[in-house]
Amino acid sequence: MALFVEEKNNRFRVKWQGNSTDWLPDTPSNRKAMLVFLRLLRDEKGKRVFTFQELSLIVDSEKRQASSGHVERFRESGCDFLTFLTRKRKVDSEVVEAVTQV
């Protein structure tokens, strides 16, 4: 299925086969959440609507790993969107700065 990401005025939406999402602010967390949400969609036969390859366009990549990694982290977060979107990385900028100073 052909998926297209439309961008305008710092907002984006995802379009496919005459359907689209609403416009959202173009932020990394909105793109990640949209990618995971669309991966959860299934057709009437239970088949996933979008492949990882198609969904990678949402995060401006041509590699399927760009989308599958986000879905894996979502699963690791207990399939909870808030936990997924607010999880802290093991090494953040404060840690890097502290190590650099030492």
CNS distance restraints for C-alpha pairs under 8 A (distance, minus, plus):
assign (resid   1 and name CA) (resid  16 and name CA) 7.21 0.50 0.50
assign (resid   1 and name CA) (resid  17 and name CA) 7.44 0.50 0.50
assign (resid   1 and name CA) (resid  49 and name CA) 7.47 0.50 0.50
assign (resid   1 and name CA) (resid  50 and name CA) 6.79 0.50 0.50
assign (resid   1 and name CA) (resid  54 and name CA) 7.96 0.50 0.50
assign (resid   2 and name CA) (resid  16 and name CA) 5.86 0.50 0.50
assign (resid   2 and name CA) (resid  17 and name CA) 7.02 0.50 0.50
assign (resid   2 and name CA) (resid  54 and name CA) 7.45 0.50 0.50
assign (resid   3 and name CA) (resid  14 and name CA) 7.01 0.50 0.50
assign (resid   3 and name CA) (resid  15 and name CA) 5.84 0.50 0.50
assign (resid   3 and name CA) (resid  16 and name CA) 4.78 0.50 0.50
assign (resid   3 and name CA) (resid  17 and name CA) 7.82 0.50 0.50
assign (resid   3 and name CA) (resid  54 and name CA) 6.39 0.50 0.50
assign (resid   3 and name CA) (resid  55 and name CA) 7.61 0.50 0.50
assign (resid   4 and name CA) (resid  14 and name CA) 5.78 0.50 0.50
assign (resid   4 and name CA) (resid  15 and name CA) 5.12 0.50 0.50
assign (resid   4 and name CA) (resid  16 and name CA) 6.33 0.50 0.50
assign (resid   4 and name CA) (resid  57 and name CA) 7.61 0.50 0.50
assign (resid   5 and name CA) (resid  12 and name CA) 6.81 0.50 0.50
assign (resid   5 and name CA) (resid  13 and name CA) 5.88 0.50 0.50
assign (resid   5 and name CA) (resid  14 and name CA) 4.63 0.50 0.50
assign (resid   5 and name CA) (resid  15 and name CA) 6.26 0.50 0.50
assign (resid   5 and name CA) (resid  57 and name CA) 7.13 0.50 0.50
assign (resid   5 and name CA) (resid  58 and name CA) 6.31 0.50 0.50
assign (resid   6 and name CA) (resid  12 and name CA) 5.51 0.50 0.50
assign (resid   6 and name CA) (resid  13 and name CA) 5.42 0.50 0.50
assign (resid   6 and name CA) (resid  14 and name CA) 6.25 0.50 0.50
assign (resid   6 and name CA) (resid  15 and name CA) 7.30 0.50 0.50
assign (resid   7 and name CA) (resid  11 and name CA) 5.71 0.50 0.50
assign (resid   7 and name CA) (resid  12 and name CA) 4.37 0.50 0.50
assign (resid   7 and name CA) (resid  13 and name CA) 6.73 0.50 0.50
assign (resid   7 and name CA) (resid  26 and name CA) 7.98 0.50 0.50
assign (resid   8 and name CA) (resid  12 and name CA) 6.24 0.50 0.50
assign (resid  10 and name CA) (resid  25 and name CA) 6.22 0.50 0.50
assign (resid  10 and name CA) (resid  26 and name CA) 5.45 0.50 0.50
assign (resid  11 and name CA) (resid  23 and name CA) 6.07 0.50 0.50
assign (resid  11 and name CA) (resid  24 and name CA) 5.30 0.50 0.50
assign (resid  11 and name CA) (resid  25 and name CA) 4.36 0.50 0.50
assign (resid  11 and name CA) (resid  26 and name CA) 4.53 0.50 0.50
assign (resid  12 and name CA) (resid  23 and name CA) 5.40 0.50 0.50
assign (resid  12 and name CA) (resid  24 and name CA) 5.49 0.50 0.50
assign (resid  12 and name CA) (resid  25 and name CA) 6.44 0.50 0.50
assign (resid  12 and name CA) (resid  26 and name CA) 5.52 0.50 0.50
assign (resid  13 and name CA) (resid  20 and name CA) 6.75 0.50 0.50
assign (resid  13 and name CA) (resid  21 and name CA) 5.47 0.50 0.50
assign (resid  13 and name CA) (resid  22 and name CA) 5.92 0.50 0.50
assign (resid  13 and name CA) (resid  23 and name CA) 4.88 0.50 0.50
assign (resid  13 and name CA) (resid  24 and name CA) 6.40 0.50 0.50
assign (resid  14 and name CA) (resid  20 and name CA) 5.43 0.50 0.50
assign (resid  14 and name CA) (resid  21 and name CA) 5.49 0.50 0.50
assign (resid  14 and name CA) (resid  22 and name CA) 7.96 0.50 0.50
assign (resid  14 and name CA) (resid  58 and name CA) 7.80 0.50 0.50
assign (resid  15 and name CA) (resid  19 and name CA) 5.62 0.50 0.50
assign (resid  15 and name CA) (resid  20 and name CA) 4.13 0.50 0.50
assign (resid  15 and name CA) (resid  21 and name CA) 6.65 0.50 0.50
assign (resid  16 and name CA) (resid  20 and name CA) 6.17 0.50 0.50
assign (resid  24 and name CA) (resid  30 and name CA) 7.23 0.50 0.50
assign (resid  25 and name CA) (resid  30 and name CA) 7.17 0.50 0.50
assign (resid  26 and name CA) (resid  30 and name CA) 6.66 0.50 0.50
assign (resid  26 and name CA) (resid  31 and name CA) 7.06 0.50 0.50
assign (resid  27 and name CA) (resid  31 and name CA) 6.31 0.50 0.50
assign (resid  28 and name CA) (resid  32 and name CA) 6.16 0.50 0.50
assign (resid  28 and name CA) (resid  59 and name CA) 7.98 0.50 0.50
assign (resid  29 and name CA) (resid  33 and name CA) 6.05 0.50 0.50
assign (resid  29 and name CA) (resid  85 and name CA) 6.27 0.50 0.50
assign (resid  30 and name CA) (resid  34 and name CA) 6.02 0.50 0.50
assign (resid  31 and name CA) (resid  35 and name CA) 6.09 0.50 0.50
assign (resid  31 and name CA) (resid  58 and name CA) 6.25 0.50 0.50
assign (resid  31 and name CA) (resid  59 and name CA) 6.48 0.50 0.50
assign (resid  32 and name CA) (resid  36 and name CA) 6.30 0.50 0.50
assign (resid  32 and name CA) (resid  58 and name CA) 7.96 0.50 0.50
assign (resid  32 and name CA) (resid  59 and name CA) 7.36 0.50 0.50
assign (resid  32 and name CA) (resid  70 and name CA) 6.76 0.50 0.50
assign (resid  32 and name CA) (resid  85 and name CA) 7.97 0.50 0.50
assign (resid  33 and name CA) (resid  37 and name CA) 6.03 0.50 0.50
assign (resid  33 and name CA) (resid  81 and name CA) 7.23 0.50 0.50
assign (resid  33 and name CA) (resid  85 and name CA) 7.48 0.50 0.50
assign (resid  34 and name CA) (resid  38 and name CA) 6.04 0.50 0.50
assign (resid  34 and name CA) (resid  58 and name CA) 7.96 0.50 0.50
assign (resid  35 and name CA) (resid  39 and name CA) 6.23 0.50 0.50
assign (resid  35 and name CA) (resid  55 and name CA) 6.07 0.50 0.50
assign (resid  35 and name CA) (resid  56 and name CA) 7.88 0.50 0.50
assign (resid  35 and name CA) (resid  58 and name CA) 6.49 0.50 0.50
assign (resid  35 and name CA) (resid  59 and name CA) 8.00 0.50 0.50
assign (resid  35 and name CA) (resid  67 and name CA) 7.00 0.50 0.50
assign (resid  35 and name CA) (resid  70 and name CA) 7.92 0.50 0.50
assign (resid  35 and name CA) (resid  71 and name CA) 7.94 0.50 0.50
assign (resid  36 and name CA) (resid  40 and name CA) 6.47 0.50 0.50
assign (resid  36 and name CA) (resid  70 and name CA) 7.06 0.50 0.50
assign (resid  36 and name CA) (resid  71 and name CA) 5.66 0.50 0.50
assign (resid  36 and name CA) (resid  74 and name CA) 7.43 0.50 0.50
assign (resid  37 and name CA) (resid  41 and name CA) 6.96 0.50 0.50
assign (resid  38 and name CA) (resid  49 and name CA) 7.73 0.50 0.50
assign (resid  38 and name CA) (resid  50 and name CA) 7.00 0.50 0.50
assign (resid  38 and name CA) (resid  55 and name CA) 7.83 0.50 0.50
assign (resid  39 and name CA) (resid  48 and name CA) 6.89 0.50 0.50
assign (resid  39 and name CA) (resid  49 and name CA) 7.18 0.50 0.50
assign (resid  39 and name CA) (resid  50 and name CA) 6.03 0.50 0.50
assign (resid  39 and name CA) (resid  51 and name CA) 7.40 0.50 0.50
assign (resid  39 and name CA) (resid  52 and name CA) 7.62 0.50 0.50
assign (resid  39 and name CA) (resid  55 and name CA) 7.54 0.50 0.50
assign (resid  39 and name CA) (resid  71 and name CA) 7.82 0.50 0.50
assign (resid  40 and name CA) (resid  48 and name CA) 7.13 0.50 0.50
assign (resid  41 and name CA) (resid  48 and name CA) 5.99 0.50 0.50
assign (resid  41 and name CA) (resid  49 and name CA) 5.72 0.50 0.50
assign (resid  41 and name CA) (resid  50 and name CA) 7.62 0.50 0.50
assign (resid  42 and name CA) (resid  46 and name CA) 5.22 0.50 0.50
assign (resid  42 and name CA) (resid  47 and name CA) 5.22 0.50 0.50
assign (resid  42 and name CA) (resid  48 and name CA) 4.37 0.50 0.50
assign (resid  42 and name CA) (resid  49 and name CA) 5.11 0.50 0.50
assign (resid  43 and name CA) (resid  47 and name CA) 5.47 0.50 0.50
assign (resid  43 and name CA) (resid  48 and name CA) 6.41 0.50 0.50
assign (resid  43 and name CA) (resid  49 and name CA) 5.90 0.50 0.50
assign (resid  50 and name CA) (resid  54 and name CA) 6.20 0.50 0.50
assign (resid  50 and name CA) (resid  55 and name CA) 6.60 0.50 0.50
assign (resid  51 and name CA) (resid  55 and name CA) 6.30 0.50 0.50
assign (resid  52 and name CA) (resid  56 and name CA) 6.09 0.50 0.50
assign (resid  52 and name CA) (resid  64 and name CA) 5.00 0.50 0.50
assign (resid  52 and name CA) (resid  65 and name CA) 7.43 0.50 0.50
assign (resid  52 and name CA) (resid  67 and name CA) 5.60 0.50 0.50
assign (resid  52 and name CA) (resid  68 and name CA) 5.93 0.50 0.50
assign (resid  53 and name CA) (resid  57 and name CA) 7.59 0.50 0.50
assign (resid  53 and name CA) (resid  62 and name CA) 6.90 0.50 0.50
assign (resid  53 and name CA) (resid  63 and name CA) 6.34 0.50 0.50
assign (resid  53 and name CA) (resid  64 and name CA) 4.25 0.50 0.50
assign (resid  53 and name CA) (resid  65 and name CA) 7.95 0.50 0.50
assign (resid  53 and name CA) (resid  67 and name CA) 7.40 0.50 0.50
assign (resid  54 and name CA) (resid  64 and name CA) 7.63 0.50 0.50
assign (resid  55 and name CA) (resid  59 and name CA) 7.74 0.50 0.50
assign (resid  55 and name CA) (resid  64 and name CA) 7.61 0.50 0.50
assign (resid  55 and name CA) (resid  67 and name CA) 6.05 0.50 0.50
assign (resid  56 and name CA) (resid  60 and name CA) 6.52 0.50 0.50
assign (resid  56 and name CA) (resid  61 and name CA) 5.27 0.50 0.50
assign (resid  56 and name CA) (resid  62 and name CA) 5.96 0.50 0.50
assign (resid  56 and name CA) (resid  63 and name CA) 6.29 0.50 0.50
assign (resid  56 and name CA) (resid  64 and name CA) 5.66 0.50 0.50
assign (resid  56 and name CA) (resid  65 and name CA) 7.66 0.50 0.50
assign (resid  56 and name CA) (resid  66 and name CA) 5.65 0.50 0.50
assign (resid  56 and name CA) (resid  67 and name CA) 4.88 0.50 0.50
assign (resid  57 and name CA) (resid  61 and name CA) 5.34 0.50 0.50
assign (resid  57 and name CA) (resid  62 and name CA) 6.34 0.50 0.50
assign (resid  59 and name CA) (resid  66 and name CA) 7.15 0.50 0.50
assign (resid  59 and name CA) (resid  67 and name CA) 7.42 0.50 0.50
assign (resid  61 and name CA) (resid  66 and name CA) 6.52 0.50 0.50
assign (resid  62 and name CA) (resid  66 and name CA) 7.93 0.50 0.50
assign (resid  63 and name CA) (resid  67 and name CA) 7.82 0.50 0.50
assign (resid  64 and name CA) (resid  68 and name CA) 6.26 0.50 0.50
assign (resid  65 and name CA) (resid  69 and name CA) 5.72 0.50 0.50
assign (resid  66 and name CA) (resid  70 and name CA) 7.00 0.50 0.50
assign (resid  67 and name CA) (resid  71 and name CA) 6.50 0.50 0.50
assign (resid  68 and name CA) (resid  72 and name CA) 6.12 0.50 0.50
assign (resid  69 and name CA) (resid  73 and name CA) 6.27 0.50 0.50
assign (resid  70 and name CA) (resid  74 and name CA) 6.19 0.50 0.50
assign (resid  71 and name CA) (resid  75 and name CA) 6.33 0.50 0.50
assign (resid  72 and name CA) (resid  76 and name CA) 6.21 0.50 0.50
assign (resid  73 and name CA) (resid  77 and name CA) 6.18 0.50 0.50
assign (resid  73 and name CA) (resid  84 and name CA) 6.84 0.50 0.50
assign (resid  74 and name CA) (resid  78 and name CA) 6.84 0.50 0.50
assign (resid  74 and name CA) (resid  79 and name CA) 5.31 0.50 0.50
assign (resid  74 and name CA) (resid  80 and name CA) 6.96 0.50 0.50
assign (resid  74 and name CA) (resid  81 and name CA) 7.09 0.50 0.50
assign (resid  74 and name CA) (resid  84 and name CA) 5.28 0.50 0.50
assign (resid  75 and name CA) (resid  79 and name CA) 4.76 0.50 0.50
assign (resid  75 and name CA) (resid  80 and name CA) 7.91 0.50 0.50
assign (resid  77 and name CA) (resid  81 and name CA) 7.87 0.50 0.50
assign (resid  77 and name CA) (resid  83 and name CA) 5.82 0.50 0.50
assign (resid  77 and name CA) (resid  84 and name CA) 5.27 0.50 0.50
assign (resid  78 and name CA) (resid  83 and name CA) 7.85 0.50 0.50
assign (resid  79 and name CA) (resid  84 and name CA) 7.48 0.50 0.50
assign (resid  80 and name CA) (resid  84 and name CA) 6.10 0.50 0.50
assign (resid  81 and name CA) (resid  85 and name CA) 6.04 0.50 0.50
assign (resid  82 and name CA) (resid  86 and name CA) 6.04 0.50 0.50
assign (resid  83 and name CA) (resid  87 and name CA) 5.72 0.50 0.50
assign (resid  88 and name CA) (resid  92 and name CA) 7.64 0.50 0.50
assign (resid  91 and name CA) (resid  95 and name CA) 5.90 0.50 0.50
assign (resid  91 and name CA) (resid  96 and name CA) 6.93 0.50 0.50
assign (resid  92 and name CA) (resid  96 and name CA) 6.49 0.50 0.50
assign (resid  93 and name CA) (resid  97 and name CA) 6.14 0.50 0.50
assign (resid  94 and name CA) (resid  98 and name CA) 6.17 0.50 0.50
assign (resid  95 and name CA) (resid  99 and name CA) 6.18 0.50 0.50
assign (resid  96 and name CA) (resid 100 and name CA) 6.10 0.50 0.50
assign (resid  97 and name CA) (resid 101 and name CA) 6.25 0.50 0.50
assign (resid  98 and name CA) (resid 102 and name CA) 6.38 0.50 0.50
